[in-house]
Amino acid sequence: MTDDEGRATIEFIFLGILTLVPLLYLLVAVSVFERNVFAATQAAREAGRAYATADDPVSAEDRAAYSADLALSDQGVRPGQRTLKYVAVSADCLSGAAGAQSLEPGAEFAVCVIQPVWIPGMPGFFDARANTVTGRYIVHIDDFRSAR
């Protein structure tokens, strides 16, 4: 019997734990990020649908904001931090001019939901506004909709 007996098991367990912890953190961080991506995409889609089916632009913005918040909440994401923008189809969500869009038949525009992402365990000096995900949905107002 030698003095080295049993050390391989201890080294294997130690190295296993040492590599498992960062791997688990990476898995959690990626899942949090993906949850936010899915939530922002779904929120943009629901906001666009709510906007397109409204009767007037004032109620359309309220309906779209409520729909986006509801979709974000369904995915377990804090809805209070999101930004909801309506831009032209060819415009970029981050730099495009935002504003209420037309509900005239045949109109097209994009709905953008910009959601900040907080990765768990990251130090506070990493600004969450720099870590954002964007959901974009192109809305086409029905061609046969009656103009009001």
PyMOL commands that place a pseudoatom at each C-alpha (Angstrom):
pseudoatom trace, name=CA, resn=MET, resi=1, chain=A, elem=C, hetatm=0, pos=[0.000, 0.000, 0.000]
pseudoatom trace, name=CA, resn=THR, resi=2, chain=A, elem=C, hetatm=0, pos=[1.428, 3.415, -1.034]
pseudoatom trace, name=CA, resn=ASP, resi=3, chain=A, elem=C, hetatm=0, pos=[0.863, 6.900, 0.344]
pseudoatom trace, name=CA, resn=ASP, resi=4, chain=A, elem=C, hetatm=0, pos=[-0.734, 8.042, -2.963]
pseudoatom trace, name=CA, resn=GLU, resi=5, chain=A, elem=C, hetatm=0, pos=[-3.752, 5.783, -2.709]
pseudoatom trace, name=CA, resn=GLY, resi=6, chain=A, elem=C, hetatm=0, pos=[-7.011, 7.757, -2.850]
pseudoatom trace, name=CA, resn=ARG, resi=7, chain=A, elem=C, hetatm=0, pos=[-5.498, 11.021, -4.072]
pseudoatom trace, name=CA, resn=ALA, resi=8, chain=A, elem=C, hetatm=0, pos=[-6.784, 10.611, -7.608]
pseudoatom trace, name=CA, resn=THR, resi=9, chain=A, elem=C, hetatm=0, pos=[-10.346, 10.585, -6.328]
pseudoatom trace, name=CA, resn=ILE, resi=10, chain=A, elem=C, hetatm=0, pos=[-9.818, 13.729, -4.276]
pseudoatom trace, name=CA, resn=GLU, resi=11, chain=A, elem=C, hetatm=0, pos=[-8.097, 15.512, -7.173]
pseudoatom trace, name=CA, resn=PHE, resi=12, chain=A, elem=C, hetatm=0, pos=[-10.881, 14.480, -9.545]
pseudoatom trace, name=CA, resn=ILE, resi=13, chain=A, elem=C, hetatm=0, pos=[-13.575, 15.818, -7.201]
pseudoatom trace, name=CA, resn=PHE, resi=14, chain=A, elem=C, hetatm=0, pos=[-11.650, 19.059, -6.575]
pseudoatom trace, name=CA, resn=LEU, resi=15, chain=A, elem=C, hetatm=0, pos=[-11.036, 19.715, -10.290]
pseudoatom trace, name=CA, resn=GLY, resi=16, chain=A, elem=C, hetatm=0, pos=[-14.592, 18.694, -11.103]
pseudoatom trace, name=CA, resn=ILE, resi=17, chain=A, elem=C, hetatm=0, pos=[-15.996, 21.284, -8.724]
pseudoatom trace, name=CA, resn=LEU, resi=18, chain=A, elem=C, hetatm=0, pos=[-13.480, 23.862, -9.900]
pseudoatom trace, name=CA, resn=THR, resi=19, chain=A, elem=C, hetatm=0, pos=[-14.651, 23.496, -13.507]
pseudoatom trace, name=CA, resn=LEU, resi=20, chain=A, elem=C, hetatm=0, pos=[-18.335, 22.924, -12.731]
pseudoatom trace, name=CA, resn=VAL, resi=21, chain=A, elem=C, hetatm=0, pos=[-18.921, 26.226, -10.924]
pseudoatom trace, name=CA, resn=PRO, resi=22, chain=A, elem=C, hetatm=0, pos=[-17.844, 28.488, -13.843]
pseudoatom trace, name=CA, resn=LEU, resi=23, chain=A, elem=C, hetatm=0, pos=[-19.738, 26.262, -16.249]
pseudoatom trace, name=CA, resn=LEU, resi=24, chain=A, elem=C, hetatm=0, pos=[-22.920, 26.592, -14.188]
pseudoatom trace, name=CA, resn=TYR, resi=25, chain=A, elem=C, hetatm=0, pos=[-22.463, 30.381, -13.982]
pseudoatom trace, name=CA, resn=LEU, resi=26, chain=A, elem=C, hetatm=0, pos=[-22.059, 30.542, -17.751]
pseudoatom trace, name=CA, resn=LEU, resi=27, chain=A, elem=C, hetatm=0, pos=[-25.209, 28.478, -18.199]
pseudoatom trace, name=CA, resn=VAL, resi=28, chain=A, elem=C, hetatm=0, pos=[-27.198, 30.778, -15.900]
pseudoatom trace, name=CA, resn=ALA, resi=29, chain=A, elem=C, hetatm=0, pos=[-25.862, 33.930, -17.603]
pseudoatom trace, name=CA, resn=VAL, resi=30, chain=A, elem=C, hetatm=0, pos=[-26.700, 32.647, -21.081]
pseudoatom trace, name=CA, resn=SER, resi=31, chain=A, elem=C, hetatm=0, pos=[-30.193, 31.590, -20.005]
pseudoatom trace, name=CA, resn=VAL, resi=32, chain=A, elem=C, hetatm=0, pos=[-30.877, 35.032, -18.461]
pseudoatom trace, name=CA, resn=PHE, resi=33, chain=A, elem=C, hetatm=0, pos=[-29.708, 36.730, -21.646]
pseudoatom trace, name=CA, resn=GLU, resi=34, chain=A, elem=C, hetatm=0, pos=[-31.780, 34.437, -23.882]
pseudoatom trace, name=CA, resn=ARG, resi=35, chain=A, elem=C, hetatm=0, pos=[-34.859, 34.940, -21.699]
pseudoatom trace, name=CA, resn=ASN, resi=36, chain=A, elem=C, hetatm=0, pos=[-34.516, 38.685, -22.248]
pseudoatom trace, name=CA, resn=VAL, resi=37, chain=A, elem=C, hetatm=0, pos=[-34.057, 38.233, -26.003]
pseudoatom trace, name=CA, resn=PHE, resi=38, chain=A, elem=C, hetatm=0, pos=[-37.192, 36.091, -26.252]
pseudoatom trace, name=CA, resn=ALA, resi=39, chain=A, elem=C, hetatm=0, pos=[-39.133, 38.482, -24.029]
pseudoatom trace, name=CA, resn=ALA, resi=40, chain=A, elem=C, hetatm=0, pos=[-38.166, 41.558, -26.075]
pseudoatom trace, name=CA, resn=THR, resi=41, chain=A, elem=C, hetatm=0, pos=[-39.052, 39.827, -29.338]
pseudoatom trace, name=CA, resn=GLN, resi=42, chain=A, elem=C, hetatm=0, pos=[-42.423, 38.685, -28.017]
pseudoatom trace, name=CA, resn=ALA, resi=43, chain=A, elem=C, hetatm=0, pos=[-43.123, 42.120, -26.516]
pseudoatom trace, name=CA, resn=ALA, resi=44, chain=A, elem=C, hetatm=0, pos=[-42.441, 43.824, -29.864]
pseudoatom trace, name=CA, resn=ARG, resi=45, chain=A, elem=C, hetatm=0, pos=[-44.735, 41.397, -31.650]
pseudoatom trace, name=CA, resn=GLU, resi=46, chain=A, elem=C, hetatm=0, pos=[-47.582, 41.840, -29.164]
pseudoatom trace, name=CA, resn=ALA, resi=47, chain=A, elem=C, hetatm=0, pos=[-47.152, 45.626, -29.088]
pseudoatom trace, name=CA, resn=GLY, resi=48, chain=A, elem=C, hetatm=0, pos=[-47.281, 45.752, -32.886]
pseudoatom trace, name=CA, resn=ARG, resi=49, chain=A, elem=C, hetatm=0, pos=[-50.432, 43.682, -33.018]
pseudoatom trace, name=CA, resn=ALA, resi=50, chain=A, elem=C, hetatm=0, pos=[-52.097, 45.801, -30.346]
pseudoatom trace, name=CA, resn=TYR, resi=51, chain=A, elem=C, hetatm=0, pos=[-51.116, 49.009, -32.147]
pseudoatom trace, name=CA, resn=ALA, resi=52, chain=A, elem=C, hetatm=0, pos=[-52.366, 47.769, -35.514]
pseudoatom trace, name=CA, resn=THR, resi=53, chain=A, elem=C, hetatm=0, pos=[-55.798, 46.809, -34.202]
pseudoatom trace, name=CA, resn=ALA, resi=54, chain=A, elem=C, hetatm=0, pos=[-56.482, 50.060, -32.326]
pseudoatom trace, name=CA, resn=ASP, resi=55, chain=A, elem=C, hetatm=0, pos=[-59.034, 52.607, -33.457]
pseudoatom trace, name=CA, resn=ASP, resi=56, chain=A, elem=C, hetatm=0, pos=[-56.918, 55.752, -33.003]
pseudoatom trace, name=CA, resn=PRO, resi=57, chain=A, elem=C, hetatm=0, pos=[-53.201, 56.529, -32.477]
pseudoatom trace, name=CA, resn=VAL, resi=58, chain=A, elem=C, hetatm=0, pos=[-53.688, 57.744, -28.877]
pseudoatom trace, name=CA, resn=SER, resi=59, chain=A, elem=C, hetatm=0, pos=[-55.273, 54.527, -27.656]
pseudoatom trace, name=CA, resn=ALA, resi=60, chain=A, elem=C, hetatm=0, pos=[-52.910, 52.550, -29.907]
pseudoatom trace, name=CA, resn=GLU, resi=61, chain=A, elem=C, hetatm=0, pos=[-49.844, 53.695, -27.954]
pseudoatom trace, name=CA, resn=ASP, resi=62, chain=A, elem=C, hetatm=0, pos=[-51.489, 52.859, -24.631]
pseudoatom trace, name=CA, resn=ARG, resi=63, chain=A, elem=C, hetatm=0, pos=[-52.555, 49.432, -25.871]
pseudoatom trace, name=CA, resn=ALA, resi=64, chain=A, elem=C, hetatm=0, pos=[-49.116, 48.726, -27.291]
pseudoatom trace, name=CA, resn=ALA, resi=65, chain=A, elem=C, hetatm=0, pos=[-47.362, 49.732, -24.055]
pseudoatom trace, name=CA, resn=TYR, resi=66, chain=A, elem=C, hetatm=0, pos=[-49.687, 47.558, -21.987]
pseudoatom trace, name=CA, resn=SER, resi=67, chain=A, elem=C, hetatm=0, pos=[-49.218, 44.602, -24.357]
pseudoatom trace, name=CA, resn=ALA, resi=68, chain=A, elem=C, hetatm=0, pos=[-45.430, 44.956, -24.280]
pseudoatom trace, name=CA, resn=ASP, resi=69, chain=A, elem=C, hetatm=0, pos=[-45.398, 45.086, -20.470]
pseudoatom trace, name=CA, resn=LEU, resi=70, chain=A, elem=C, hetatm=0, pos=[-47.668, 42.052, -20.264]
pseudoatom trace, name=CA, resn=ALA, resi=71, chain=A, elem=C, hetatm=0, pos=[-45.480, 40.058, -22.671]
pseudoatom trace, name=CA, resn=LEU, resi=72, chain=A, elem=C, hetatm=0, pos=[-42.347, 40.961, -20.716]
pseudoatom trace, name=CA, resn=SER, resi=73, chain=A, elem=C, hetatm=0, pos=[-44.010, 39.992, -17.437]
pseudoatom trace, name=CA, resn=ASP, resi=74, chain=A, elem=C, hetatm=0, pos=[-45.037, 36.649, -18.891]
pseudoatom trace, name=CA, resn=GLN, resi=75, chain=A, elem=C, hetatm=0, pos=[-41.370, 35.871, -19.523]
pseudoatom trace, name=CA, resn=GLY, resi=76, chain=A, elem=C, hetatm=0, pos=[-40.326, 36.900, -16.010]
pseudoatom trace, name=CA, resn=VAL, resi=77, chain=A, elem=C, hetatm=0, pos=[-38.633, 40.135, -17.098]
pseudoatom trace, name=CA, resn=ARG, resi=78, chain=A, elem=C, hetatm=0, pos=[-39.098, 43.483, -15.333]
pseudoatom trace, name=CA, resn=PRO, resi=79, chain=A, elem=C, hetatm=0, pos=[-41.250, 45.550, -17.717]
pseudoatom trace, name=CA, resn=GLY, resi=80, chain=A, elem=C, hetatm=0, pos=[-40.577, 48.930, -16.081]
pseudoatom trace, name=CA, resn=GLN, resi=81, chain=A, elem=C, hetatm=0, pos=[-37.173, 49.366, -17.733]
pseudoatom trace, name=CA, resn=ARG, resi=82, chain=A, elem=C, hetatm=0, pos=[-38.128, 48.807, -21.376]
pseudoatom trace, name=CA, resn=THR, resi=83, chain=A, elem=C, hetatm=0, pos=[-38.243, 51.418, -24.113]
pseudoatom trace, name=CA, resn=LEU, resi=84, chain=A, elem=C, hetatm=0, pos=[-40.952, 51.177, -26.767]
pseudoatom trace, name=CA, resn=LYS, resi=85, chain=A, elem=C, hetatm=0, pos=[-40.326, 52.939, -30.089]
pseudoatom trace, name=CA, resn=TYR, resi=86, chain=A, elem=C, hetatm=0, pos=[-42.170, 53.190, -33.384]
pseudoatom trace, name=CA, resn=VAL, resi=87, chain=A, elem=C, hetatm=0, pos=[-39.832, 53.795, -36.322]
pseudoatom trace, name=CA, resn=ALA, resi=88, chain=A, elem=C, hetatm=0, pos=[-39.927, 53.590, -40.097]
pseudoatom trace, name=CA, resn=VAL, resi=89, chain=A, elem=C, hetatm=0, pos=[-39.345, 50.126, -41.562]
pseudoatom trace, name=CA, resn=SER, resi=90, chain=A, elem=C, hetatm=0, pos=[-35.926, 51.103, -42.915]
pseudoatom trace, name=CA, resn=ALA, resi=91, chain=A, elem=C, hetatm=0, pos=[-34.807, 52.882, -39.718]
pseudoatom trace, name=CA, resn=ASP, resi=92, chain=A, elem=C, hetatm=0, pos=[-32.602, 51.434, -37.014]
pseudoatom trace, name=CA, resn=CYS, resi=93, chain=A, elem=C, hetatm=0, pos=[-34.287, 50.828, -33.656]
pseudoatom trace, name=CA, resn=LEU, resi=94, chain=A, elem=C, hetatm=0, pos=[-31.577, 52.549, -31.636]
pseudoatom trace, name=CA, resn=SER, resi=95, chain=A, elem=C, hetatm=0, pos=[-30.948, 55.626, -33.751]
pseudoatom trace, name=CA, resn=GLY, resi=96, chain=A, elem=C, hetatm=0, pos=[-34.159, 56.002, -35.768]
pseudoatom trace, name=CA, resn=ALA, resi=97, chain=A, elem=C, hetatm=0, pos=[-36.613, 58.838, -35.170]
pseudoatom trace, name=CA, resn=ALA, resi=98, chain=A, elem=C, hetatm=0, pos=[-39.454, 57.561, -33.027]
pseudoatom trace, name=CA, resn=GLY, resi=99, chain=A, elem=C, hetatm=0, pos=[-43.047, 58.707, -33.003]
pseudoatom trace, name=CA, resn=ALA, resi=100, chain=A, elem=C, hetatm=0, pos=[-46.644, 57.701, -33.418]
pseudoatom trace, name=CA, resn=GLN, resi=101, chain=A, elem=C, hetatm=0, pos=[-47.342, 55.985, -36.709]
pseudoatom trace, name=CA, resn=SER, resi=102, chain=A, elem=C, hetatm=0, pos=[-50.269, 56.135, -39.089]
pseudoatom trace, name=CA, resn=LEU, resi=103, chain=A, elem=C, hetatm=0, pos=[-53.146, 53.688, -38.862]
pseudoatom trace, name=CA, resn=GLU, resi=104, chain=A, elem=C, hetatm=0, pos=[-54.125, 54.288, -42.476]
pseudoatom trace, name=CA, resn=PRO, resi=105, chain=A, elem=C, hetatm=0, pos=[-54.709, 51.153, -44.579]
pseudoatom trace, name=CA, resn=GLY, resi=106, chain=A, elem=C, hetatm=0, pos=[-51.441, 49.853, -46.067]
pseudoatom trace, name=CA, resn=ALA, resi=107, chain=A, elem=C, hetatm=0, pos=[-49.148, 51.735, -43.673]
pseudoatom trace, name=CA, resn=GLU, resi=108, chain=A, elem=C, hetatm=0, pos=[-45.972, 49.968, -42.516]
pseudoatom trace, name=CA, resn=PHE, resi=109, chain=A, elem=C, hetatm=0, pos=[-43.698, 50.681, -39.587]
pseudoatom trace, name=CA, resn=ALA, resi=110, chain=A, elem=C, hetatm=0, pos=[-41.537, 48.839, -37.080]
pseudoatom trace, name=CA, resn=VAL, resi=111, chain=A, elem=C, hetatm=0, pos=[-42.171, 48.437, -33.370]
pseudoatom trace, name=CA, resn=CYS, resi=112, chain=A, elem=C, hetatm=0, pos=[-38.997, 48.181, -31.283]
pseudoatom trace, name=CA, resn=VAL, resi=113, chain=A, elem=C, hetatm=0, pos=[-38.721, 47.056, -27.676]
pseudoatom trace, name=CA, resn=ILE, resi=114, chain=A, elem=C, hetatm=0, pos=[-35.352, 47.846, -26.119]
pseudoatom trace, name=CA, resn=GLN, resi=115, chain=A, elem=C, hetatm=0, pos=[-34.799, 45.994, -22.851]
pseudoatom trace, name=CA, resn=PRO, resi=116, chain=A, elem=C, hetatm=0, pos=[-31.759, 46.354, -20.552]
pseudoatom trace, name=CA, resn=VAL, resi=117, chain=A, elem=C, hetatm=0, pos=[-30.255, 43.069, -19.364]
pseudoatom trace, name=CA, resn=TRP, resi=118, chain=A, elem=C, hetatm=0, pos=[-28.801, 42.503, -15.902]
pseudoatom trace, name=CA, resn=ILE, resi=119, chain=A, elem=C, hetatm=0, pos=[-26.530, 39.469, -15.803]
pseudoatom trace, name=CA, resn=PRO, resi=120, chain=A, elem=C, hetatm=0, pos=[-26.515, 37.938, -12.310]
pseudoatom trace, name=CA, resn=GLY, resi=121, chain=A, elem=C, hetatm=0, pos=[-23.286, 38.188, -10.389]
pseudoatom trace, name=CA, resn=MET, resi=122, chain=A, elem=C, hetatm=0, pos=[-21.865, 41.020, -12.476]
pseudoatom trace, name=CA, resn=PRO, resi=123, chain=A, elem=C, hetatm=0, pos=[-20.311, 43.902, -10.520]
pseudoatom trace, name=CA, resn=GLY, resi=124, chain=A, elem=C, hetatm=0, pos=[-22.300, 47.116, -10.221]
pseudoatom trace, name=CA, resn=PHE, resi=125, chain=A, elem=C, hetatm=0, pos=[-19.879, 49.175, -12.288]
pseudoatom trace, name=CA, resn=PHE, resi=126, chain=A, elem=C, hetatm=0, pos=[-21.034, 47.361, -15.446]
pseudoatom trace, name=CA, resn=ASP, resi=127, chain=A, elem=C, hetatm=0, pos=[-23.756, 49.677, -16.651]
pseudoatom trace, name=CA, resn=ALA, resi=128, chain=A, elem=C, hetatm=0, pos=[-26.942, 47.773, -17.492]
pseudoatom trace, name=CA, resn=ARG, resi=129, chain=A, elem=C, hetatm=0, pos=[-27.922, 50.351, -20.117]
pseudoatom trace, name=CA, resn=ALA, resi=130, chain=A, elem=C, hetatm=0, pos=[-24.967, 49.167, -22.184]
pseudoatom trace, name=CA, resn=ASN, resi=131, chain=A, elem=C, hetatm=0, pos=[-26.289, 45.583, -22.059]
pseudoatom trace, name=CA, resn=THR, resi=132, chain=A, elem=C, hetatm=0, pos=[-29.516, 45.722, -23.998]
pseudoatom trace, name=CA, resn=VAL, resi=133, chain=A, elem=C, hetatm=0, pos=[-31.501, 43.459, -26.253]
pseudoatom trace, name=CA, resn=THR, resi=134, chain=A, elem=C, hetatm=0, pos=[-33.828, 44.694, -28.967]
pseudoatom trace, name=CA, resn=GLY, resi=135, chain=A, elem=C, hetatm=0, pos=[-36.992, 43.092, -30.238]
pseudoatom trace, name=CA, resn=ARG, resi=136, chain=A, elem=C, hetatm=0, pos=[-38.288, 44.327, -33.592]
pseudoatom trace, name=CA, resn=TYR, resi=137, chain=A, elem=C, hetatm=0, pos=[-41.579, 43.601, -35.322]
pseudoatom trace, name=CA, resn=ILE, resi=138, chain=A, elem=C, hetatm=0, pos=[-42.739, 45.064, -38.629]
pseudoatom trace, name=CA, resn=VAL, resi=139, chain=A, elem=C, hetatm=0, pos=[-46.393, 46.038, -38.604]
pseudoatom trace, name=CA, resn=HIS, resi=140, chain=A, elem=C, hetatm=0, pos=[-48.451, 46.184, -41.779]
pseudoatom trace, name=CA, resn=ILE, resi=141, chain=A, elem=C, hetatm=0, pos=[-51.841, 47.815, -41.353]
pseudoatom trace, name=CA, resn=ASP, resi=142, chain=A, elem=C, hetatm=0, pos=[-54.445, 45.771, -43.171]
pseudoatom trace, name=CA, resn=ASP, resi=143, chain=A, elem=C, hetatm=0, pos=[-55.088, 47.032, -46.700]
pseudoatom trace, name=CA, resn=PHE, resi=144, chain=A, elem=C, hetatm=0, pos=[-58.828, 46.501, -46.349]
pseudoatom trace, name=CA, resn=ARG, resi=145, chain=A, elem=C, hetatm=0, pos=[-59.182, 48.210, -42.995]
pseudoatom trace, name=CA, resn=SER, resi=146, chain=A, elem=C, hetatm=0, pos=[-61.675, 51.028, -42.977]
pseudoatom trace, name=CA, resn=ALA, resi=147, chain=A, elem=C, hetatm=0, pos=[-59.961, 54.395, -42.500]
pseudoatom trace, name=CA, resn=ARG, resi=148, chain=A, elem=C, hetatm=0, pos=[-61.374, 56.286, -39.527]
for i in range(1, 148): cmd.bond("trace and resi %d" % i, "trace and resi %d" % (i + 1))
show_as sticks, trace
zoom trace
